Amino acid sequence: MSERTTGVAVEAEGLTRSFGETRALDGMDLRIPAGTVYGLLGPNGAGKTTAVRVLATLLRPDGGRARVFGHDVVAEADAVRARVSLTGQYASVDEDLTGFENLVLLGRLLGLRKPAARERAEKLLAAFGLTDAAARQVKKYSGGMRRRIDIAASILSTPDLLFLDEPTTGLDPRSRNQVWEIVRAVVAHGTTVLLTTQYLDEADQLASRIAVVDHGKVIAEGTPGELKSSVGSGTVHLRLRDPGRRLEAEAVLRAALGVPVQLDADPVALTARVGGAGSDLDASEQAARALGDLARAGIVIDDFSLGQPSLDEVFLALTDHPAEPAGERDEQLEAAR
């Protein structure tokens, strides 16, 4: 086994970075094992992209330090750049060129002779299911095809560390699954992947460990299972027959479960976490007890389900606010940049 797949790929201690009065990184610590997919999970504006740009040497941190395979991202930036590749949130290839022309051009810029660049381009197009679109201009590609050609461009020269910054935002489910398969294949060949995402299911599918980021800090870290269990092993979703009894149902559930109950947008729906740390009962036992209490109160339930916590529920538990969509904080950061 080589350094690419053993040891630590990234170590960051106390990273800070501000844009004007907006503090994008506020003492971020990271330790990423080599040869794995490591997820940075957080809402828009949490600091994920800024962290990637610092680690990829595109931004200098205001404070703290970071090392990639032992190389300092500031003092040894060239050594870091020789070992990493970055796929950002938006396609970085030339839309007026064909997929094949893009890959050949980038291969030549990386120092490959023309025959080698053409051969590498053909292999990557085949591996990413883009052979039929090779002669088509990239501006005519679908969103999923653009993401695939962008990732292909990132691994023309196989990097030791690949940064994937929200690679599936805006993609349909089929395209997302295709990107996931590409990520798995890249890691199987020894590359470490740092994946930023807003989607818990994406991090769950791909990452062996996840750091939950909010307001520039890591607020929780662990395996997907550890993070879910930290906020409850399950989530109860209820739909009442009578919307007029929802507040009464909320009070019954809160007393039975001992946790906050969320009133959903649907006027007959409620949601609550169950099976959290400190509970004497598992999730199914807690849910059963709560349903019994509702029945004894004469509250009729039309629909009931017990599932895993969602992204919003994880964030609500960890930060006291849901994972907000792109909004004011993102606009402030973009303006500051």
N, C-alpha and C positions, 0 to 999 in steps of 0.2 A: 504493500500500500504506500502511496506517495503522500507528500505534504498537501496535495490537492484535496485528499479525502480523509485526512486524519488531523487531529489537533483543532486549533481555533482559526477560523477564517477572519472574523472581525471582532475587535475589542474596542469599545468606546466607553469613555469615562467622563461624565459631567459635561457633555456637549451642550453649548449654548450658541444660539444664533438669533439675531434680531433684525427686523426690517423696519426701520423707523422706530415707532413706539410699539410695534407688534413683536412679541417674543415668540418666535416659531419653535425654537428648541430651548428648553428650560431645565438643563441638567440631565440630559438623556444618557442612560447607561445601557450598553448592549454587549452581549457575548454570544457569538454565532458559531456553532460547531461546523467544521468543514465537511463537505460531502452531503449536505442536507438542504432541504427547503426550510427557510426560516421566515415566518410571516410577521409583518408589521401591520397590525389590524387597528383601524381607527377611523373616525369620521373625517369628512373633508375638513381641512384646516387644522388637523391634529398635529402636524409636523412631520408626517411620513415622507413626503417628497423632499422636504428640506433636509431630512436626515440622509436620504439617498444621495442627494447632490453633494453633501459634505463628504460622505464616505467615498463617492466617486471622484473627489477632488475638484468638483465644479464650483464649490463654494468653500471659502475658508471659515472655520468656526470662530466665533468670538471668544470662546473659552472652552476648556476641556481638551481632551486629546482622543485620537482614534488611530487604530492600526489595522491594516489589511494584510493578512499573512505576515505579520511582524513589521510591516513598513508603515511609517508615520504618514498620514494623508497630507500633511503640510510639508514636513521636511523632506519627505521622499515621494513626492507626488508622481514623478515619472515612473518610479518602480511600481507604484500602485496602479497607474494607468496601463502598464504593460500586462497586468494580470486581471483586469476587469473589463466588463462590457455593460452598457446601459441601454435598456429599452424603456423609453419614457411613456407618458400617458397618450401621446399622439404620434402617429407614424412619422418617422424621420427620413424616409426614403424620398427620392425625387418622383413626384406624381406624373411628370411628363415622360419619364422613361418607362420601359417595360419592366416587369419583374426580373427577367433574365438580365437586362442591361444594368439594372440597379446592383444586382449581386456581383456581376463581373466588374463593374466600376469600383465598388467597394473592395473587392478582392485585389484589384490592381493597386489601389491606394494602400492596402495592407502589405504590399510588397510581393504579391504572387505574380509569376509570369503569366502571360495571357492564356496559354493552354491550361495551366493549373487553375486559374481563376474561372475559366469556362467550365472546367470539370467540376470544381467545387460548387459552382452555381447550379449546375444540372443536378447534382446529388441532393443539394438542399431543397430545390424545387420539388423533386420527386418525394423526398422524405416528408415534406410539409403539404403534400397533396396539391401542388400548384403547377404541375407540368403543363396541364391544359391551358393555364392562364399565363404561361411564361412569356408569350409574345404580345400580351395585352398591356396597355398603359396602366400603371398603378392607380391612376385617378378613376379608372373604370372598375376597380376591385370593390367587393363588398367590404363591410367593416371587419368581418372575421378574416377575410383574405389579407387585408391591410395589416392586421395584427400579426398574422403568420409570416408575411414577408418581412416585417420589421424585426421579428424575433430571429428569423433566418439571417438577416443582415448582422444581427448582434453576435451570432456564433459562427461567422465565416472563419474567424480564427478562434478556436475553442478557448473561451476564457476560463480562468480558475474560479472567478466569481461573477455571476450574472445578476444585475439589478433589474428586476421587473417591476415597474411602477404602475400599479393598477392596470394590468394588461388586458383585463376583460370588461372594463367599464363601457357600458353601452352596447355590448354584444348580445346577440340572441343566445338561448341555451345551447343550441347545437355548436355555434362558434366557440362559446365558452368551453365546452367539453373538448373541442379540438385543441384549444390552447393549453388546457390542462394536460392532455396527452403529450404535447410537445415538451412541457415543463418536466414531466416525469422522465421522458426520454433523455433530456439534457442532463438531469441529475444522475441517471443511470450510467452515464459516461464520465462521471466524476466531477462535474461542475457543481459548486455551491450556488444556491439561488437565494437571494434576498427578495422576497415578494411583498409588496405593499398592496393592501386591498381594503375595501370597505365591507367586504362580504364574508360573514362568518362561515358560510358553507364552502367558499373557495379556500379559505385558510384551513378549514377542517379537511377538505379533500387532499390538499397538497402539503401542508406544513407539518413537520414533526414537532416543532415548537413555535409558539406565537408570543410576541410581545404586544400587549394592548397599550396603545398610545393615545393620550388625550392632552391637549394644551401643552405639547412639547415635552411631555414626560412619559416614561413607561410606568403605567399604574398597575399592571399585572403581567405575569410571565409564566408560561408553562406549556404543557401539552394541550391540545384541544380538549381532551377529556377533563384535565385538571381545571381548565378555565370554566368549563360548563358546570362542573360539580361545585365550584366555588360560589356560584350564584344560584344553586339549586339544581337537582338532578332532573327536574322536569318542570313543565309549565302547563297549568290547567287553563283550558279555554272553555267558557260556558256561554250558552245562549238561552235566555229566559223566554218563557211564553208571554209573560206580562211585563212590558217595559216599565210600568208604574211601580214595580217592586224591586227595581235594580238597586236603589240605595239600601233597601233592607237586605237584599242578597249580599251586597258588599260588606255590610256589617257582620252578617253571619259568617261569610268566608274569612274575613279578617280575624274574627274570634277563633274560628276553627283551625286556621293555618298559622296564625301568628305572624303574618307578613303583610305588607301593603298589597292592596288589590287595585288593579288598573281598570278604569272605566274606558272601554274602547269607543271608537267613533260610532260604531253601530250601537244604537240605543238599547239593545237587548243583550249586549256582549260584555263579558268581564274576563280578565286575565290575571292569574296569580302564579308565582313561583312556588314550587313545593320540593321537599326532599333536600333542603339546604343543610349546611353544616350546623351541628347542634341539635338537630331534630332526632327524636327517639324513633320516628317512623320513616320508612322509605316513601318515595313519591307516590306510589300507588296506594299505600295505606293512608297517607294524608288526604289524598284525593277522595278516597272512599269515605273517610270520616266526614269530610266537608260536604259531600253529596248527601250523606245521611242527615246532617244537621239542616241542610236546605229542605229536604223532604219533610222533616219534622216541623219545620216552620211553614209548611204548606206552599213553598215556592216551587213551581213546576219548571223543570229543565227540558228544553226541546232538543238541545244538542250539547255534547260533552266530548272533549278530547284531551289527552295527556301526551305531550310531546316534549322535545328538547327546547331549551331556551333559544330565542332568536337573537340576532345581533342587537336589536334595540333593547331587549330585556337584559342582555349581558351589560350593555353600556349603562342602562338605567340603574342596575345594581352597583356597578363599579364607580360611576361618576355622578349619580343622581340626576342625569339628564340622558335622553335618548341620543342615538347617533344621528346628528342633524344632517340634512342635505347640504350641498354646496350653497354658501350664502355669504353673509357679511364678512366673516373671518377670512374666507378665501379671497374675496375681493380686495380686502385690505392687504393681504400678502402679495397678490399679483400687482397691485398698485405700487407697493413698496419696492418690488423687484425692478 
